[in-house]
Amino acid sequence: MKRIEQLKRVLAEQPRHVPSLLSLAWEFLNMGNYYRARKYLERVRQLDPGNREALNILQSIESRSLIRKYSGYKSFFK
C-alpha cells in the first residue's frame, strides 16, 4: 500500500506520468484488483495509444475475464 500511495502522490503532481500509471496498474494487478488496474491502463492508452505494455496487459485481463466467465460452460471447452 505504501508504494500505491507514493505513486498516487506522483500522479497528483503529474497526472500524465505514464510510468507511474503503469506502475499503479501493476500494483493493482498483483493485488488481484483487475478493475482498478484496467482503469489506470485505459488512462495510459488515452495518453499513449501506442503503448504496447498497456495493450498487452489489457488483453491479458480480457482473456482472464472471458475464461472465468465461460469456464462453467462445458460446451466452451469442447
Backbone as XML, in Angstrom:
<?xml version="1.0"?>
<chain id="A" units="angstrom">
  <residue number="1" name="MET">
    <atom name="N" x="0.814" y="-1.195" z="0.000"/>
    <atom name="CA" x="0.000" y="0.000" z="0.000"/>
    <atom name="C" x="0.859" y="1.261" z="0.000"/>
  </residue>
  <residue number="2" name="LYS">
    <atom name="N" x="2.022" y="1.165" z="0.604"/>
    <atom name="CA" x="2.895" y="2.335" z="0.649"/>
    <atom name="C" x="3.308" y="2.751" z="-0.759"/>
  </residue>
  <residue number="3" name="ARG">
    <atom name="N" x="3.614" y="1.770" z="-1.590"/>
    <atom name="CA" x="4.017" y="2.048" z="-2.974"/>
    <atom name="C" x="2.869" y="2.724" z="-3.735"/>
  </residue>
  <residue number="4" name="ILE">
    <atom name="N" x="1.660" y="2.253" z="-3.533"/>
    <atom name="CA" x="0.492" y="2.837" z="-4.199"/>
    <atom name="C" x="0.322" y="4.296" z="-3.784"/>
  </residue>
  <residue number="5" name="GLU">
    <atom name="N" x="0.497" y="4.572" z="-2.508"/>
    <atom name="CA" x="0.371" y="5.949" z="-2.026"/>
    <atom name="C" x="1.434" y="6.839" z="-2.661"/>
  </residue>
  <residue number="6" name="GLN">
    <atom name="N" x="2.662" y="6.334" z="-2.781"/>
    <atom name="CA" x="3.732" y="7.114" z="-3.406"/>
    <atom name="C" x="3.405" y="7.413" z="-4.864"/>
  </residue>
  <residue number="7" name="LEU">
    <atom name="N" x="2.927" y="6.408" z="-5.574"/>
    <atom name="CA" x="2.596" y="6.594" z="-6.986"/>
    <atom name="C" x="1.438" y="7.577" z="-7.161"/>
  </residue>
  <residue number="8" name="LYS">
    <atom name="N" x="0.475" y="7.511" z="-6.284"/>
    <atom name="CA" x="-0.652" y="8.440" z="-6.364"/>
    <atom name="C" x="-0.209" y="9.875" z="-6.096"/>
  </residue>
  <residue number="9" name="ARG">
    <atom name="N" x="0.782" y="10.050" z="-5.213"/>
    <atom name="CA" x="1.323" y="11.392" z="-4.972"/>
    <atom name="C" x="2.003" y="11.930" z="-6.221"/>
  </residue>
  <residue number="10" name="VAL">
    <atom name="N" x="2.745" y="11.065" z="-6.900"/>
    <atom name="CA" x="3.393" y="11.479" z="-8.146"/>
    <atom name="C" x="2.340" y="11.904" z="-9.157"/>
  </residue>
  <residue number="11" name="LEU">
    <atom name="N" x="1.273" y="11.121" z="-9.261"/>
    <atom name="CA" x="0.214" y="11.436" z="-10.223"/>
    <atom name="C" x="-0.563" y="12.692" z="-9.843"/>
  </residue>
  <residue number="12" name="ALA">
    <atom name="N" x="-0.616" y="13.013" z="-8.569"/>
    <atom name="CA" x="-1.282" y="14.253" z="-8.153"/>
    <atom name="C" x="-0.521" y="15.459" z="-8.703"/>
  </residue>
  <residue number="13" name="GLU">
    <atom name="N" x="0.798" y="15.327" z="-8.783"/>
    <atom name="CA" x="1.626" y="16.406" z="-9.317"/>
    <atom name="C" x="1.754" y="16.342" z="-10.834"/>
  </residue>
  <residue number="14" name="GLN">
    <atom name="N" x="1.804" y="15.116" z="-11.363"/>
    <atom name="CA" x="1.984" y="14.914" z="-12.808"/>
    <atom name="C" x="0.970" y="13.876" z="-13.304"/>
  </residue>
  <residue number="15" name="PRO">
    <atom name="N" x="-0.266" y="14.286" z="-13.525"/>
    <atom name="CA" x="-1.322" y="13.326" z="-13.876"/>
    <atom name="C" x="-1.095" y="12.577" z="-15.190"/>
  </residue>
  <residue number="16" name="ARG">
    <atom name="N" x="-0.175" y="13.045" z="-16.013"/>
    <atom name="CA" x="0.069" y="12.401" z="-17.302"/>
    <atom name="C" x="1.353" y="11.565" z="-17.300"/>
  </residue>
  <residue number="17" name="HIS">
    <atom name="N" x="1.849" y="11.224" z="-16.128"/>
    <atom name="CA" x="3.104" y="10.481" z="-15.998"/>
    <atom name="C" x="2.838" y="8.988" z="-16.251"/>
  </residue>
  <residue number="18" name="VAL">
    <atom name="N" x="3.086" y="8.582" z="-17.480"/>
    <atom name="CA" x="2.766" y="7.224" z="-17.927"/>
    <atom name="C" x="3.475" y="6.144" z="-17.101"/>
  </residue>
  <residue number="19" name="PRO">
    <atom name="N" x="4.766" y="6.276" z="-16.784"/>
    <atom name="CA" x="5.406" y="5.223" z="-15.976"/>
    <atom name="C" x="4.735" y="5.005" z="-14.617"/>
  </residue>
  <residue number="20" name="SER">
    <atom name="N" x="4.259" y="6.077" z="-13.996"/>
    <atom name="CA" x="3.555" y="5.922" z="-12.715"/>
    <atom name="C" x="2.200" y="5.248" z="-12.902"/>
  </residue>
  <residue number="21" name="LEU">
    <atom name="N" x="1.516" y="5.585" z="-13.986"/>
    <atom name="CA" x="0.238" y="4.932" z="-14.276"/>
    <atom name="C" x="0.432" y="3.433" z="-14.493"/>
  </residue>
  <residue number="22" name="LEU">
    <atom name="N" x="1.477" y="3.079" z="-15.238"/>
    <atom name="CA" x="1.762" y="1.660" z="-15.470"/>
    <atom name="C" x="2.139" y="0.949" z="-14.171"/>
  </residue>
  <residue number="23" name="SER">
    <atom name="N" x="2.937" y="1.611" z="-13.358"/>
    <atom name="CA" x="3.321" y="1.009" z="-12.076"/>
    <atom name="C" x="2.112" y="0.789" z="-11.183"/>
  </residue>
  <residue number="24" name="LEU">
    <atom name="N" x="1.198" y="1.749" z="-11.169"/>
    <atom name="CA" x="-0.033" y="1.573" z="-10.384"/>
    <atom name="C" x="-0.847" y="0.399" z="-10.909"/>
  </residue>
  <residue number="25" name="ALA">
    <atom name="N" x="-0.921" y="0.291" z="-12.216"/>
    <atom name="CA" x="-1.653" y="-0.833" z="-12.808"/>
    <atom name="C" x="-1.039" y="-2.153" z="-12.361"/>
  </residue>
  <residue number="26" name="TRP">
    <atom name="N" x="0.287" y="-2.238" z="-12.384"/>
    <atom name="CA" x="0.960" y="-3.467" z="-11.946"/>
    <atom name="C" x="0.698" y="-3.752" z="-10.474"/>
  </residue>
  <residue number="27" name="GLU">
    <atom name="N" x="0.716" y="-2.724" z="-9.654"/>
    <atom name="CA" x="0.442" y="-2.914" z="-8.222"/>
    <atom name="C" x="-0.950" y="-3.510" z="-8.017"/>
  </residue>
  <residue number="28" name="PHE">
    <atom name="N" x="-1.931" y="-2.952" z="-8.712"/>
    <atom name="CA" x="-3.289" y="-3.461" z="-8.556"/>
    <atom name="C" x="-3.449" y="-4.855" z="-9.162"/>
  </residue>
  <residue number="29" name="LEU">
    <atom name="N" x="-2.747" y="-5.126" z="-10.250"/>
    <atom name="CA" x="-2.782" y="-6.477" z="-10.817"/>
    <atom name="C" x="-2.241" y="-7.490" z="-9.820"/>
  </residue>
  <residue number="30" name="ASN">
    <atom name="N" x="-1.135" y="-7.149" z="-9.184"/>
    <atom name="CA" x="-0.534" y="-8.058" z="-8.208"/>
    <atom name="C" x="-1.443" y="-8.295" z="-7.008"/>
  </residue>
  <residue number="31" name="MET">
    <atom name="N" x="-2.310" y="-7.337" z="-6.723"/>
    <atom name="CA" x="-3.273" y="-7.489" z="-5.635"/>
    <atom name="C" x="-4.517" y="-8.244" z="-6.097"/>
  </residue>
  <residue number="32" name="GLY">
    <atom name="N" x="-4.648" y="-8.458" z="-7.415"/>
    <atom name="CA" x="-5.829" y="-9.124" z="-7.954"/>
    <atom name="C" x="-6.982" y="-8.180" z="-8.218"/>
  </residue>
  <residue number="33" name="ASN">
    <atom name="N" x="-6.735" y="-6.889" z="-8.169"/>
    <atom name="CA" x="-7.781" y="-5.897" z="-8.400"/>
    <atom name="C" x="-7.729" y="-5.475" z="-9.870"/>
  </residue>
  <residue number="34" name="TYR">
    <atom name="N" x="-8.366" y="-6.274" z="-10.714"/>
    <atom name="CA" x="-8.314" y="-6.059" z="-12.158"/>
    <atom name="C" x="-9.099" y="-4.825" z="-12.592"/>
  </residue>
  <residue number="35" name="TYR">
    <atom name="N" x="-10.140" y="-4.504" z="-11.851"/>
    <atom name="CA" x="-10.943" y="-3.325" z="-12.185"/>
    <atom name="C" x="-10.092" y="-2.059" z="-12.090"/>
  </residue>
  <residue number="36" name="ARG">
    <atom name="N" x="-9.386" y="-1.893" z="-10.983"/>
    <atom name="CA" x="-8.548" y="-0.699" z="-10.815"/>
    <atom name="C" x="-7.365" y="-0.708" z="-11.772"/>
  </residue>
  <residue number="37" name="ALA">
    <atom name="N" x="-6.784" y="-1.876" z="-11.985"/>
    <atom name="CA" x="-5.661" y="-1.968" z="-12.922"/>
    <atom name="C" x="-6.115" y="-1.516" z="-14.305"/>
  </residue>
  <residue number="38" name="ARG">
    <atom name="N" x="-7.279" y="-1.983" z="-14.723"/>
    <atom name="CA" x="-7.817" y="-1.609" z="-16.032"/>
    <atom name="C" x="-8.025" y="-0.100" z="-16.133"/>
  </residue>
  <residue number="39" name="LYS">
    <atom name="N" x="-8.475" y="0.508" z="-15.050"/>
    <atom name="CA" x="-8.705" y="1.956" z="-15.023"/>
    <atom name="C" x="-7.408" y="2.713" z="-15.355"/>
  </residue>
  <residue number="40" name="TYR">
    <atom name="N" x="-6.315" y="2.326" z="-14.739"/>
    <atom name="CA" x="-5.042" y="3.007" z="-15.000"/>
    <atom name="C" x="-4.482" y="2.663" z="-16.374"/>
  </residue>
  <residue number="41" name="LEU">
    <atom name="N" x="-4.696" y="1.449" z="-16.812"/>
    <atom name="CA" x="-4.225" y="1.059" z="-18.147"/>
    <atom name="C" x="-4.986" y="1.801" z="-19.240"/>
  </residue>
  <residue number="42" name="GLU">
    <atom name="N" x="-6.265" y="2.010" z="-19.034"/>
    <atom name="CA" x="-7.050" y="2.775" z="-20.008"/>
    <atom name="C" x="-6.560" y="4.216" z="-20.078"/>
  </residue>
  <residue number="43" name="ARG">
    <atom name="N" x="-6.160" y="4.760" z="-18.938"/>
    <atom name="CA" x="-5.609" y="6.111" z="-18.937"/>
    <atom name="C" x="-4.305" y="6.170" z="-19.728"/>
  </residue>
  <residue number="44" name="VAL">
    <atom name="N" x="-3.480" y="5.137" z="-19.552"/>
    <atom name="CA" x="-2.229" y="5.068" z="-20.324"/>
    <atom name="C" x="-2.543" y="5.031" z="-21.808"/>
  </residue>
  <residue number="45" name="ARG">
    <atom name="N" x="-3.527" y="4.239" z="-22.196"/>
    <atom name="CA" x="-3.889" y="4.112" z="-23.615"/>
    <atom name="C" x="-4.418" y="5.441" z="-24.176"/>
  </residue>
  <residue number="46" name="GLN">
    <atom name="N" x="-5.076" y="6.233" z="-23.348"/>
    <atom name="CA" x="-5.534" y="7.547" z="-23.802"/>
    <atom name="C" x="-4.361" y="8.489" z="-24.040"/>
  </residue>
  <residue number="47" name="LEU">
    <atom name="N" x="-3.394" y="8.444" z="-23.131"/>
    <atom name="CA" x="-2.239" y="9.332" z="-23.226"/>
    <atom name="C" x="-1.230" y="8.870" z="-24.264"/>
  </residue>
  <residue number="48" name="ASP">
    <atom name="N" x="-1.073" y="7.548" z="-24.371"/>
    <atom name="CA" x="-0.074" y="6.966" z="-25.269"/>
    <atom name="C" x="-0.697" y="5.761" z="-25.980"/>
  </residue>
  <residue number="49" name="PRO">
    <atom name="N" x="-1.467" y="6.012" z="-27.043"/>
    <atom name="CA" x="-2.186" y="4.922" z="-27.722"/>
    <atom name="C" x="-1.288" y="3.800" z="-28.243"/>
  </residue>
  <residue number="50" name="GLY">
    <atom name="N" x="-0.028" y="4.074" z="-28.454"/>
    <atom name="CA" x="0.875" y="3.053" z="-28.968"/>
    <atom name="C" x="1.612" y="2.279" z="-27.894"/>
  </residue>
  <residue number="51" name="ASN">
    <atom name="N" x="1.226" y="2.436" z="-26.647"/>
    <atom name="CA" x="1.928" y="1.778" z="-25.553"/>
    <atom name="C" x="1.615" y="0.286" z="-25.556"/>
  </residue>
  <residue number="52" name="ARG">
    <atom name="N" x="2.608" y="-0.507" z="-25.965"/>
    <atom name="CA" x="2.412" y="-1.959" z="-26.112"/>
    <atom name="C" x="2.220" y="-2.652" z="-24.767"/>
  </residue>
  <residue number="53" name="GLU">
    <atom name="N" x="2.912" y="-2.172" z="-23.742"/>
    <atom name="CA" x="2.791" y="-2.815" z="-22.431"/>
    <atom name="C" x="1.351" y="-2.727" z="-21.921"/>
  </residue>
  <residue number="54" name="ALA">
    <atom name="N" x="0.764" y="-1.540" z="-22.019"/>
    <atom name="CA" x="-0.619" y="-1.365" z="-21.569"/>
    <atom name="C" x="-1.572" y="-2.225" z="-22.387"/>
  </residue>
  <residue number="55" name="LEU">
    <atom name="N" x="-1.371" y="-2.257" z="-23.694"/>
    <atom name="CA" x="-2.230" y="-3.063" z="-24.556"/>
    <atom name="C" x="-2.127" y="-4.552" z="-24.214"/>
  </residue>
  <residue number="56" name="ASN">
    <atom name="N" x="-0.917" y="-5.036" z="-24.017"/>
    <atom name="CA" x="-0.722" y="-6.451" z="-23.686"/>
    <atom name="C" x="-1.372" y="-6.823" z="-22.360"/>
  </residue>
  <residue number="57" name="ILE">
    <atom name="N" x="-1.230" y="-5.953" z="-21.376"/>
    <atom name="CA" x="-1.838" y="-6.242" z="-20.074"/>
    <atom name="C" x="-3.360" y="-6.210" z="-20.184"/>
  </residue>
  <residue number="58" name="LEU">
    <atom name="N" x="-3.896" y="-5.236" z="-20.903"/>
    <atom name="CA" x="-5.351" y="-5.168" z="-21.087"/>
    <atom name="C" x="-5.877" y="-6.422" z="-21.778"/>
  </residue>
  <residue number="59" name="GLN">
    <atom name="N" x="-5.165" y="-6.890" z="-22.781"/>
    <atom name="CA" x="-5.584" y="-8.114" z="-23.474"/>
    <atom name="C" x="-5.551" y="-9.310" z="-22.534"/>
  </residue>
  <residue number="60" name="SER">
    <atom name="N" x="-4.554" y="-9.359" z="-21.681"/>
    <atom name="CA" x="-4.454" y="-10.442" z="-20.707"/>
    <atom name="C" x="-5.618" y="-10.413" z="-19.723"/>
  </residue>
  <residue number="61" name="ILE">
    <atom name="N" x="-5.970" y="-9.219" z="-19.263"/>
    <atom name="CA" x="-7.104" y="-9.078" z="-18.345"/>
    <atom name="C" x="-8.393" y="-9.522" z="-19.025"/>
  </residue>
  <residue number="62" name="GLU">
    <atom name="N" x="-8.580" y="-9.124" z="-20.270"/>
    <atom name="CA" x="-9.790" y="-9.507" z="-21.005"/>
    <atom name="C" x="-9.845" y="-11.024" z="-21.195"/>
  </residue>
  <residue number="63" name="SER">
    <atom name="N" x="-8.714" y="-11.633" z="-21.503"/>
    <atom name="CA" x="-8.676" y="-13.092" z="-21.669"/>
    <atom name="C" x="-9.051" y="-13.786" z="-20.375"/>
  </residue>
  <residue number="64" name="ARG">
    <atom name="N" x="-8.516" y="-13.302" z="-19.259"/>
    <atom name="CA" x="-8.857" y="-13.894" z="-17.955"/>
    <atom name="C" x="-10.341" y="-13.775" z="-17.679"/>
  </residue>
  <residue number="65" name="SER">
    <atom name="N" x="-10.896" y="-12.609" z="-18.003"/>
    <atom name="CA" x="-12.323" y="-12.388" z="-17.764"/>
    <atom name="C" x="-13.171" y="-13.358" z="-18.573"/>
  </residue>
  <residue number="66" name="LEU">
    <atom name="N" x="-12.803" y="-13.560" z="-19.828"/>
    <atom name="CA" x="-13.560" y="-14.491" z="-20.679"/>
    <atom name="C" x="-13.441" y="-15.920" z="-20.181"/>
  </residue>
  <residue number="67" name="ILE">
    <atom name="N" x="-12.248" y="-16.316" z="-19.792"/>
    <atom name="CA" x="-12.054" y="-17.680" z="-19.288"/>
    <atom name="C" x="-12.875" y="-17.883" z="-18.029"/>
  </residue>
  <residue number="68" name="ARG">
    <atom name="N" x="-12.845" y="-16.901" z="-17.128"/>
    <atom name="CA" x="-13.616" y="-17.006" z="-15.894"/>
    <atom name="C" x="-15.105" y="-17.054" z="-16.199"/>
  </residue>
  <residue number="69" name="LYS">
    <atom name="N" x="-15.534" y="-16.242" z="-17.158"/>
    <atom name="CA" x="-16.958" y="-16.164" z="-17.492"/>
    <atom name="C" x="-17.469" y="-17.475" z="-18.068"/>
  </residue>
  <residue number="70" name="TYR">
    <atom name="N" x="-16.679" y="-18.095" z="-18.950"/>
    <atom name="CA" x="-17.153" y="-19.283" z="-19.651"/>
    <atom name="C" x="-16.616" y="-20.595" z="-19.101"/>
  </residue>
  <residue number="71" name="SER">
    <atom name="N" x="-15.874" y="-20.560" z="-18.017"/>
    <atom name="CA" x="-15.283" y="-21.794" z="-17.501"/>
    <atom name="C" x="-16.331" y="-22.786" z="-16.997"/>
  </residue>
  <residue number="72" name="GLY">
    <atom name="N" x="-17.500" y="-22.305" z="-16.682"/>
    <atom name="CA" x="-18.555" y="-23.194" z="-16.214"/>
    <atom name="C" x="-19.342" y="-23.850" z="-17.335"/>
  </residue>
  <residue number="73" name="TYR">
    <atom name="N" x="-19.109" y="-23.418" z="-18.557"/>
    <atom name="CA" x="-19.854" y="-23.968" z="-19.684"/>
    <atom name="C" x="-19.034" y="-25.075" z="-20.343"/>
  </residue>
  <residue number="74" name="LYS">
    <atom name="N" x="-19.544" y="-26.305" z="-20.290"/>
    <atom name="CA" x="-18.826" y="-27.437" z="-20.857"/>
    <atom name="C" x="-18.651" y="-27.307" z="-22.365"/>
  </residue>
  <residue number="75" name="SER">
    <atom name="N" x="-19.639" y="-26.738" z="-23.038"/>
    <atom name="CA" x="-19.564" y="-26.623" z="-24.495"/>
    <atom name="C" x="-18.446" y="-25.686" z="-24.946"/>
  </residue>
  <residue number="76" name="PHE">
    <atom name="N" x="-18.027" y="-24.778" z="-24.087"/>
    <atom name="CA" x="-16.959" y="-23.847" z="-24.434"/>
    <atom name="C" x="-15.634" y="-24.576" z="-24.647"/>
  </residue>
  <residue number="77" name="PHE">
    <atom name="N" x="-15.438" y="-25.669" z="-23.916"/>
    <atom name="CA" x="-14.172" y="-26.388" z="-23.968"/>
    <atom name="C" x="-14.215" y="-27.592" z="-24.904"/>
  </residue>
  <residue number="78" name="LYS">
    <atom name="N" x="-15.323" y="-27.829" z="-25.571"/>
    <atom name="CA" x="-15.417" y="-28.978" z="-26.490"/>
    <atom name="C" x="-14.966" y="-28.605" z="-27.868"/>
  </residue>
</chain>
